[in-house]
Amino acid sequence: MNIFIAGTDTGVGKTVVTAGIAAVMQSLGYAMGVYKPVQSGAIYKDGELIAPDIEFVKSIDSNIKTKVSYNFKPAVAPSLAALLENSKIYKNRLKIDYESMKECCDFVIVEGAGGLLVPLSDDFMVRDLIKLLELPVLLVARPDLGTINHTLLTIEAAKAIGLEILGVIISNYPVETDDIAIKTAPDIISELTGVKIIGILPSVKEIKENKPNQAEALIDMVINNIDVQEIFRLKIPKLAL
């Protein structure tokens, strides 16, 4: 089963979660693909405009197949980034590129841009893309105050157009926290929505510091804190690497 990873906000850890889950599945022998439909905030490297989110995935496991349809330099909403660069995002191209990824991979993870209501064009938002690709959604949320509201609003926005929510991953969770808002948020989210908390991922700051062992560290973190088998509905023994 292919999945779409979306955030309740920007900067919540979608890329780290995407890379970690893809790397775990790749290590199990599955041919994994990560598709980034639109990248805002692209950067120049060796004279070429590249997607930093995809570069991070490659840094974790270069065997993961990757694809980006649109790279835009302005770090703004995709619809505005396209406008600023005199371009336009075509939904048919996104569909075709996704279908091409499916042909060469066992599983494809599609990583969104920000939240579900981020505009890709005037009448086409991220949640419309998910609907077009017919994918279930895995939500990545932040742990701190306000996450209950953001997560519930996101789930409501998904359900309003009939999207399937696989579950929620809380990212960058401060394990030693005494903050009652942070400690109770996961249970409250699950109780109020009926959506399962698939995982609670600890702080990933050290993972993104490009340390020599970052790939191993991220894979280990995902295996120990995210139910990957539940996400892909795998009928195999518990992960043991």
C-alpha positions as CSV (number, residue, x, y, z in Angstrom):
1,M,0.0,0.0,0.0
2,N,1.3,3.5,-0.9
3,I,0.8,6.4,1.4
4,F,0.8,10.2,1.6
5,I,2.6,11.8,4.4
6,A,1.1,15.2,5.4
7,G,1.8,17.6,8.2
8,T,-0.5,19.5,10.5
9,D,1.8,22.5,9.8
10,T,5.1,23.3,8.1
11,G,8.3,22.2,9.7
12,V,6.8,19.4,11.8
13,G,9.2,16.7,10.7
14,K,7.5,15.2,7.6
15,T,10.8,14.7,5.8
16,V,12.6,13.0,8.6
17,V,9.6,10.7,9.1
18,T,9.4,10.0,5.3
19,A,13.1,9.2,5.1
20,G,13.1,7.0,8.2
21,I,10.1,4.9,7.2
22,A,11.4,4.6,3.6
23,A,14.8,3.5,4.8
24,V,13.4,0.9,7.2
25,M,11.3,-0.6,4.4
26,Q,14.2,-0.5,2.0
27,S,16.3,-2.3,4.6
28,L,13.7,-5.1,4.7
29,G,14.2,-5.7,1.0
30,Y,11.4,-3.6,-0.5
31,A,12.0,-1.3,-3.4
32,M,11.0,2.0,-2.0
33,G,10.1,5.2,-3.8
34,V,9.7,8.7,-2.3
35,Y,7.8,11.2,-4.5
36,K,7.8,14.9,-3.7
37,P,5.2,16.5,-6.0
38,V,6.3,20.1,-5.3
39,Q,9.3,21.5,-3.5
40,S,9.3,25.1,-2.4
41,G,12.5,26.5,-1.0
42,A,14.7,24.5,-3.5
43,I,18.4,25.2,-3.3
44,Y,21.2,25.4,-5.8
45,K,23.9,22.6,-5.6
46,D,26.6,22.3,-8.1
47,G,24.7,24.6,-10.4
48,E,21.5,22.7,-10.2
49,L,18.3,23.5,-8.5
50,I,17.5,20.6,-6.1
51,A,14.9,19.6,-3.5
52,P,16.5,19.6,0.0
53,D,13.8,17.2,1.2
54,I,14.7,14.6,-1.4
55,E,18.4,15.2,-0.8
56,F,17.9,14.3,2.9
57,V,16.1,11.1,1.8
58,K,19.0,10.2,-0.4
59,S,21.5,10.9,2.4
60,I,19.8,8.3,4.5
61,D,19.6,5.6,1.8
62,S,20.8,6.3,-1.8
63,N,19.0,3.1,-3.0
64,I,15.6,4.7,-2.4
65,K,14.1,5.9,-5.7
66,T,13.1,9.5,-5.7
67,K,11.3,12.0,-7.9
68,V,10.3,15.6,-7.8
69,S,7.8,17.1,-10.3
70,Y,8.3,20.8,-9.5
71,N,11.3,22.6,-7.9
72,F,10.7,26.2,-6.9
73,K,13.3,28.4,-5.2
74,P,10.9,30.8,-3.2
75,A,10.2,29.3,0.2
76,V,6.5,30.1,0.1
77,A,3.3,28.3,-0.7
78,P,3.6,26.3,-3.9
79,S,0.9,28.2,-5.8
80,L,2.7,31.5,-5.0
81,A,6.2,30.0,-5.7
82,A,4.9,28.9,-9.1
83,L,3.5,32.4,-9.8
84,L,6.8,34.1,-8.8
85,E,8.6,31.9,-11.2
86,N,6.1,32.4,-14.1
87,S,5.2,28.7,-13.9
88,K,2.1,26.6,-13.2
89,I,1.5,23.3,-11.4
90,Y,-0.4,20.9,-13.5
91,K,-2.4,18.2,-11.7
92,N,-2.1,15.8,-14.7
93,R,1.7,15.9,-14.5
94,L,1.5,15.1,-10.8
95,K,-0.7,12.1,-11.5
96,I,1.5,10.8,-14.3
97,D,4.7,11.2,-12.3
98,Y,3.2,9.4,-9.4
99,E,2.0,6.5,-11.6
100,S,5.5,6.2,-13.1
101,M,6.9,5.8,-9.5
102,K,4.4,3.1,-8.8
103,E,5.7,1.0,-11.8
104,C,9.3,0.8,-10.4
105,C,8.6,0.5,-6.7
106,D,7.0,-2.0,-4.2
107,F,5.8,1.0,-2.1
108,V,5.7,4.7,-2.8
109,I,5.6,7.4,-0.1
110,V,4.4,10.7,-1.3
111,E,5.5,13.7,0.8
112,G,3.3,16.8,0.8
113,A,4.1,20.4,1.3
114,G,2.9,21.8,4.6
115,G,-0.7,21.1,5.6
116,L,-3.7,19.8,3.8
117,L,-5.1,23.2,2.8
118,V,-1.8,24.5,1.3
119,P,-2.7,25.7,-2.2
120,L,-0.9,24.1,-5.2
121,S,-2.9,26.3,-7.6
122,D,-6.0,28.6,-7.4
123,D,-8.5,25.7,-7.1
124,F,-6.2,22.8,-6.1
125,M,-4.9,22.1,-2.6
126,V,-2.8,19.4,-1.1
127,R,-5.8,17.5,0.0
128,D,-7.2,17.5,-3.5
129,L,-3.9,16.0,-4.7
130,I,-4.3,13.2,-2.1
131,K,-7.8,12.6,-3.4
132,L,-6.5,12.6,-7.0
133,L,-3.8,10.0,-6.2
134,E,-6.3,7.9,-4.1
135,L,-3.9,7.6,-1.1
136,P,-4.5,7.1,2.6
137,V,-2.9,9.8,4.8
138,L,-0.3,9.5,7.6
139,L,-0.3,12.7,9.6
140,V,2.8,14.1,11.2
141,A,2.1,16.5,14.1
142,R,4.3,18.5,16.5
143,P,4.1,17.7,20.2
144,D,3.7,21.1,21.9
145,L,0.8,23.3,22.9
146,G,-1.6,23.9,20.1
147,T,-1.1,20.5,18.5
148,I,-4.5,19.2,19.5
149,N,-6.3,22.0,17.7
150,H,-4.0,21.7,14.6
151,T,-4.3,18.0,14.4
152,L,-8.1,17.9,14.9
153,L,-8.6,20.6,12.2
154,T,-6.4,18.6,9.8
155,I,-8.3,15.5,10.4
156,E,-11.6,17.3,9.9
157,A,-10.3,18.8,6.6
158,A,-9.3,15.3,5.5
159,K,-12.6,13.7,6.4
160,A,-14.6,16.5,4.7
161,I,-13.6,15.1,1.3
162,G,-13.5,11.5,2.3
163,L,-9.8,10.9,2.8
164,E,-8.6,7.9,4.8
165,I,-6.5,8.7,7.8
166,L,-4.0,5.9,8.6
167,G,-2.9,7.5,11.9
168,V,-0.9,10.2,13.5
169,I,2.8,10.4,14.3
170,I,4.0,12.9,16.9
171,S,7.4,14.1,15.9
172,N,10.2,15.7,18.0
173,Y,8.6,14.6,21.2
174,P,10.7,15.7,24.3
175,V,10.9,12.4,26.1
176,E,11.9,13.9,29.5
177,T,9.2,16.6,29.5
178,D,7.1,17.5,32.5
179,D,4.8,19.6,30.4
180,I,1.3,18.3,31.0
181,A,0.0,19.7,27.7
182,I,2.6,17.7,25.8
183,K,2.2,14.5,27.8
184,T,-1.5,14.3,27.4
185,A,-1.9,15.5,23.8
186,P,-1.4,12.1,22.1
187,D,-4.2,10.4,24.1
188,I,-6.5,13.4,23.8
189,I,-6.1,13.5,20.0
190,S,-6.8,9.7,19.7
191,E,-9.8,9.9,22.0
192,L,-11.4,12.8,20.3
193,T,-10.9,11.6,16.7
194,G,-10.8,7.9,16.9
195,V,-7.5,8.0,14.9
196,K,-4.7,5.9,16.1
197,I,-1.3,7.3,17.2
198,I,1.0,5.2,15.0
199,G,4.2,6.5,16.7
200,I,5.8,9.1,18.9
201,L,9.2,10.0,17.6
202,P,11.8,11.6,19.9
203,S,13.8,14.6,19.1
204,V,15.5,14.2,15.7
205,K,17.9,17.2,15.9
206,E,21.0,15.0,16.0
207,I,19.7,13.1,13.0
208,K,19.6,16.2,10.8
209,E,23.1,17.3,11.8
210,N,24.6,15.1,9.0
211,K,26.6,12.8,11.4
212,P,28.3,9.8,9.9
213,N,25.9,7.4,11.5
214,Q,22.7,9.3,10.8
215,A,21.2,6.6,8.6
216,E,21.6,3.9,11.2
217,A,20.4,6.2,14.0
218,L,17.3,7.2,12.1
219,I,16.4,3.6,11.1
220,D,16.8,2.5,14.7
221,M,14.7,5.4,16.0
222,V,11.9,4.6,13.5
223,I,11.9,0.9,14.3
224,N,11.7,1.5,18.0
225,N,9.1,4.3,17.9
226,I,6.8,3.9,14.9
227,D,4.6,0.9,14.0
228,V,5.8,0.6,10.3
229,Q,4.0,-2.7,9.9
230,E,0.7,-1.0,10.8
231,I,1.3,1.7,8.3
232,F,1.8,-0.7,5.4
233,R,-0.4,-3.4,6.8
234,L,2.4,-6.0,6.5
235,K,1.7,-9.5,7.6
236,I,5.2,-10.3,8.7
237,P,6.9,-11.0,12.1
238,K,7.8,-8.0,14.2
239,L,10.7,-6.1,12.7
240,A,14.1,-7.4,13.9
241,L,17.2,-5.9,12.2
